[in-house]
Amino acid sequence: MVPPVSDFSTTPGDGIDRYACDCVLAPETAFTHAPAGYSHTEAATLPTATVTAWRSLVVNGGIEAKDCRSA
C-alpha cells in the first residue's frame, strides 16, 4: 500500500536537484561516465532506475545500512 502524499515540494522532477532539466550547470565532479557499451539513451535511464530503487528500499521500505551485509 502506498502512503498518501500531500506535499510534493521535495519530489524529484519538481524543480529540485536539477532532476529532469533540459540544461544543467554544475561542477564537473557532479557527473560520472556512463558504463562502457551503454548508449546515451541507456545511460540516461540509470539515475531514474537508481532513485526509484533507493526510494522504494530506503524511504518506503525503511531499510537502513545496518540491515545490509556484504556478500
DSSP file (Angstrom, degrees, kcal/mol; ACC not computed):
  #  RESIDUE AA STRUCTURE BP1 BP2  ACC     N-H-->O    O-->H-N    N-H-->O    O-->H-N    TCO  KAPPA ALPHA  PHI   PSI    X-CA   Y-CA   Z-CA
    1    1 A M              0   0    0      0, 0.0     0, 0.0     0, 0.0     0, 0.0   0.000 360.0 360.0 360.0 133.6    0.0    0.0    0.0
    2    2 A V        -     0   0    0      1,-0.0     3,-0.1     3,-0.0    58,-0.0  -0.741 360.0-123.7 -88.3 127.2    1.3    3.4   -0.9
    3    3 A P        -     0   0    0      0, 0.0     2,-0.1     0, 0.0    -1,-0.0  -0.389  35.4 -97.4 -68.0 148.4    1.2    6.0    1.8
    4    4 A P        -     0   0    0      0, 0.0     2,-0.5     0, 0.0     0, 0.0  -0.391  36.4-156.2 -66.1 141.9   -0.7    9.2    1.0
    5    5 A V        +     0   0    0      1,-0.1     3,-0.1    -2,-0.1    -3,-0.0  -0.983  24.6 163.8-122.5 125.2    1.5   12.1   -0.1
    6    6 A S        +     0   0    0     -2,-0.5     2,-0.5     1,-0.2    -1,-0.1   0.539  65.6  59.7-114.5 -11.7    0.2   15.6    0.2
    7    7 A D        +     0   0    0      1,-0.1     3,-0.3     3,-0.0    -1,-0.2  -0.936  46.5 169.4-125.5 110.2    3.5   17.6   -0.2
    8    8 A F    >   +     0   0    0     -2,-0.5     3,-1.4     1,-0.2    -1,-0.1   0.148  45.7 113.3-101.2  18.1    5.5   17.2   -3.4
    9    9 A S  T 3  S+     0   0    0      1,-0.3    -1,-0.2     6,-0.0     5,-0.0   0.741  86.3  35.3 -65.9 -22.5    7.9   20.1   -2.7
   10   10 A T  T 3  S+     0   0    0     -3,-0.3    -1,-0.3     2,-0.1    -2,-0.1   0.186  87.5 121.8-114.6  16.6   10.8   17.7   -2.4
   11   11 A T  S X  S-     0   0    0     -3,-1.4     3,-1.6     3,-0.1     5,-0.3  -0.685  71.1-110.9 -81.3 124.3    9.8   15.2   -5.0
   12   12 A P  T 3  S+     0   0    0      0, 0.0     5,-0.1     0, 0.0    -1,-0.1  -0.239 104.0  39.7 -53.9 140.5   12.4   14.8   -7.8
   13   13 A G  T 3  S+     0   0    0      3,-0.6     4,-0.1     6,-0.1    -2,-0.0   0.277  89.5  95.0 101.0  -9.2   11.2   16.2  -11.0
   14   14 A D  S <  S-     0   0    0     -3,-1.6     3,-0.1    -6,-0.1    -3,-0.1  -0.061 114.9 -75.3-105.5  32.6    9.5   19.2   -9.4
   15   15 A G  S    S+     0   0    0      4,-0.4     2,-0.3     1,-0.3     3,-0.2   0.557  98.7 110.9  93.4   8.3   12.4   21.6   -9.9
   16   16 A I  S >  S+     0   0    0     -5,-0.3     3,-1.9     1,-0.2    -3,-0.6  -0.776  73.5  14.2-111.5 161.3   14.8   20.4   -7.2
   17   17 A D  T 3  S-     0   0    0     -2,-0.3    -1,-0.2     1,-0.3     3,-0.1   0.647 112.4 -86.2  56.0  18.8   18.2   18.7   -7.5
   18   18 A R  T >  S+     0   0    0      1,-0.2     3,-0.9    -3,-0.2    -1,-0.3   0.729  78.8 163.4  57.6  22.5   18.4   19.6  -11.2
   19   19 A Y  T <   +     0   0    0     -3,-1.9    -4,-0.4     1,-0.2    -1,-0.2  -0.555  62.7   0.8 -76.4 133.2   16.4   16.4  -11.9
   20   20 A A  T 3  S+     0   0    0     -2,-0.3    -1,-0.2     1,-0.2     2,-0.2   0.811  92.4 154.2  61.9  34.2   14.8   16.2  -15.4
   21   21 A C    <   -     0   0    0     -3,-0.9    -1,-0.2     1,-0.1     3,-0.1  -0.622  48.8-138.9 -90.2 151.9   16.2   19.5  -16.5
   22   22 A D  S    S+     0   0    0      1,-0.3     2,-0.4    -2,-0.2    -1,-0.1   0.820  93.0  21.3 -74.2 -32.2   16.8   20.4  -20.2
   23   23 A C  S    S-     0   0    0      2,-0.0     2,-0.4    -3,-0.0    -1,-0.3  -1.000  70.3-166.2-141.0 135.9   20.1   22.1  -19.3
   24   24 A V        -     0   0    0     -2,-0.4     2,-0.6    -3,-0.1    -5,-0.0  -0.984   9.1-165.7-128.4 133.1   22.3   21.7  -16.2
   25   25 A L        +     0   0    0     -2,-0.4    -2,-0.0     2,-0.0    -7,-0.0  -0.952  37.6 134.7-115.3 108.8   25.1   23.9  -15.0
   26   26 A A        -     0   0    0     -2,-0.6    -2,-0.1     0, 0.0     5,-0.0  -0.963  58.6 -81.4-149.5 159.6   27.1   22.0  -12.3
   27   27 A P    >   -     0   0    0      0, 0.0     3,-2.3     0, 0.0     4,-0.2  -0.288  43.0-112.6 -63.9 152.8   30.7   21.3  -11.4
   28   28 A E  G >  S+     0   0    0      1,-0.3     3,-1.6     2,-0.2     0, 0.0   0.811 115.2  65.7 -54.5 -32.4   32.4   18.6  -13.4
   29   29 A T  G 3  S+     0   0    0      1,-0.3    -1,-0.3     3,-0.0     0, 0.0   0.588  86.3  71.3 -70.2  -9.1   32.6   16.5  -10.1
   30   30 A A  G <  S+     0   0    0     -3,-2.3    -1,-0.3     2,-0.0     2,-0.3   0.528  96.6  61.1 -81.6  -5.1   28.8   16.2  -10.1
   31   31 A F    <   -     0   0    0     -3,-1.6     2,-0.3    -4,-0.2     0, 0.0  -0.754  61.5-164.5-121.4 164.3   28.9   13.9  -13.1
   32   32 A T        -     0   0    0     -2,-0.3     2,-0.2     0, 0.0    -2,-0.0  -0.915  32.6 -90.4-139.9 167.4   30.3   10.4  -13.9
   33   33 A H        -     0   0    0     -2,-0.3     3,-0.1     1,-0.1     0, 0.0  -0.513  41.7-112.9 -78.6 147.5   31.0    8.4  -17.1
   34   34 A A        -     0   0    0     -2,-0.2     3,-0.1     1,-0.1    -1,-0.1  -0.470  46.5 -87.2 -71.7 151.3   28.4    6.1  -18.5
   35   35 A P    >   -     0   0    0      0, 0.0     3,-2.0     0, 0.0    -1,-0.1  -0.291  56.4 -89.2 -58.3 145.3   29.2    2.4  -18.3
   36   36 A A  T 3  S+     0   0    0      1,-0.3     3,-0.1    -3,-0.1    -3,-0.0  -0.297 113.1  21.2 -56.9 135.1   31.2    1.2  -21.3
   37   37 A G  T 3  S+     0   0    0      1,-0.3     2,-0.3    -3,-0.1    -1,-0.3   0.336  91.2 127.1  89.0  -7.2   28.9    0.0  -24.1
   38   38 A Y    <   -     0   0    0     -3,-2.0    -1,-0.3     4,-0.1    -4,-0.1  -0.650  55.0-133.4 -83.6 138.3   25.8    1.9  -23.0
   39   39 A S     >  -     0   0    0     -2,-0.3     4,-2.7    -3,-0.1     5,-0.2  -0.353  31.1-103.0 -75.9 168.8   24.1    4.2  -25.5
   40   40 A H  H  > S+     0   0    0      1,-0.2     4,-2.0     2,-0.2     5,-0.1   0.900 124.7  50.8 -59.9 -39.5   23.2    7.7  -24.4
   41   41 A T  H  > S+     0   0    0      2,-0.2     4,-0.8     1,-0.2    -1,-0.2   0.922 111.1  46.8 -65.2 -44.9   19.6    6.6  -24.0
   42   42 A E  H >> S+     0   0    0      1,-0.2     3,-0.9     2,-0.2     4,-0.5   0.926 113.4  48.6 -63.2 -44.7   20.5    3.6  -21.9
   43   43 A A  H >< S+     0   0    0     -4,-2.7     3,-1.1     1,-0.2    -1,-0.2   0.846 103.3  62.2 -64.7 -33.8   22.8    5.6  -19.7
   44   44 A A  H 3< S+     0   0    0     -4,-2.0     4,-0.5     1,-0.2    -1,-0.2   0.741  98.6  57.1 -65.6 -22.0   20.1    8.3  -19.2
   45   45 A T  H <X S+     0   0    0     -3,-0.9     4,-2.5    -4,-0.8    -1,-0.2   0.679  85.7  81.9 -82.3 -16.5   17.8    5.7  -17.6
   46   46 A L  H <X S+     0   0    0     -3,-1.1     4,-2.7    -4,-0.5     5,-0.2   0.909  89.3  48.4 -59.9 -47.5   20.3    4.9  -14.8
   47   47 A P  H  > S+     0   0    0      0, 0.0     4,-2.8     0, 0.0     5,-0.3   0.916 113.5  48.4 -60.4 -40.4   19.6    7.8  -12.5
   48   48 A T  H  > S+     0   0    0     -4,-0.5     4,-2.3     2,-0.2    -2,-0.2   0.935 114.2  45.1 -64.8 -45.6   15.8    7.2  -12.7
   49   49 A A  H  X S+     0   0    0     -4,-2.5     4,-2.3     2,-0.2    -1,-0.2   0.902 115.3  48.5 -64.2 -40.6   16.2    3.5  -12.0
   50   50 A T  H  X S+     0   0    0     -4,-2.7     4,-2.8    -5,-0.2     5,-0.2   0.937 112.9  45.7 -65.9 -47.9   18.6    4.1   -9.2
   51   51 A V  H  X S+     0   0    0     -4,-2.8     4,-2.8    -5,-0.2     5,-0.2   0.885 112.5  52.1 -64.6 -38.3   16.5    6.7   -7.5
   52   52 A T  H  X S+     0   0    0     -4,-2.3     4,-2.1    -5,-0.3    -1,-0.2   0.935 113.1  43.9 -62.8 -46.3   13.4    4.6   -7.9
   53   53 A A  H  X S+     0   0    0     -4,-2.3     4,-2.4     2,-0.2     5,-0.2   0.927 114.7  49.2 -64.8 -45.3   15.1    1.6   -6.3
   54   54 A W  H  X>S+     0   0    0     -4,-2.8     4,-3.4     1,-0.2     5,-0.7   0.937 111.9  48.1 -60.1 -48.0   16.6    3.7   -3.5
   55   55 A R  I  X>S+     0   0    0     -4,-2.8     5,-2.7     1,-0.2     4,-0.6   0.905 111.7  50.6 -61.6 -41.0   13.3    5.4   -2.6
   56   56 A S  I  <>S+     0   0    0     -4,-2.1     5,-1.2    -5,-0.2    -1,-0.2   0.919 120.2  34.8 -62.0 -43.9   11.5    2.0   -2.6
   57   57 A L  I  <5S+     0   0    0     -4,-2.4     6,-2.5     3,-0.2    -2,-0.2   0.931 130.5  26.8 -77.4 -47.9   14.0    0.5   -0.3
   58   58 A V  I  X5S+     0   0    0     -4,-3.4     4,-0.6    -5,-0.2    -3,-0.2   0.941 129.7  30.6 -87.0 -51.6   15.0    3.3    2.0
   59   59 A V  I  <<S+     0   0    0     -5,-0.7    -3,-0.2    -4,-0.6    -4,-0.1   0.973 134.5  24.1 -76.5 -54.9   12.1    5.7    2.1
   60   60 A N  I  4<S+     0   0    0     -5,-2.7    -3,-0.2     1,-0.2    -4,-0.2   0.876 130.8  40.6 -80.3 -37.7    9.2    3.4    1.6
   61   61 A G  T  4<S-     0   0    0     -5,-1.2    -3,-0.2    -6,-0.4    -1,-0.2   0.666  94.6-136.0 -87.2 -17.3   10.7    0.2    2.9
   62   62 A G     <  +     0   0    0     -4,-0.6    -4,-0.2     1,-0.2    -3,-0.1   0.675  42.1 163.7  72.7  17.1   12.6    1.7    5.8
   63   63 A I        -     0   0    0     -6,-2.5     2,-0.3     2,-0.0    -1,-0.2  -0.437  16.1-166.7 -69.8 142.8   15.8   -0.3    5.1
   64   64 A E    >   -     0   0    0     -2,-0.1     3,-1.9     1,-0.1     4,-0.4  -0.810  37.3-100.0-125.5 166.6   19.0    1.1    6.9
   65   65 A A  G >  S+     0   0    0      1,-0.3     3,-1.7    -2,-0.3    -1,-0.1   0.858 121.1  60.5 -55.2 -37.3   22.7    0.4    6.5
   66   66 A K  G 3  S+     0   0    0      1,-0.3    -1,-0.3     3,-0.0    -3,-0.0   0.703  96.9  61.3 -65.9 -17.9   22.6   -1.9    9.5
   67   67 A D  G <  S+     0   0    0     -3,-1.9     2,-0.3     2,-0.0    -1,-0.3   0.583  96.4  74.9 -82.2 -10.4   20.1   -4.1    7.6
   68   68 A C    <   -     0   0    0     -3,-1.7     2,-0.3    -4,-0.4     0, 0.0  -0.707  58.6-173.8-104.9 152.6   22.6   -4.8    4.8
   69   69 A R        -     0   0    0     -2,-0.3     2,-0.1     0, 0.0    -3,-0.0  -0.980  30.4-100.7-141.3 155.7   25.6   -7.1    4.8
   70   70 A S              0   0    0     -2,-0.3     0, 0.0     1,-0.1     0, 0.0  -0.419 360.0 360.0 -72.9 149.9   28.4   -7.7    2.4
   71   71 A A              0   0    0     -2,-0.1    -1,-0.1     0, 0.0     0, 0.0   0.474 360.0 360.0 -74.7 360.0   28.2  -10.8    0.2
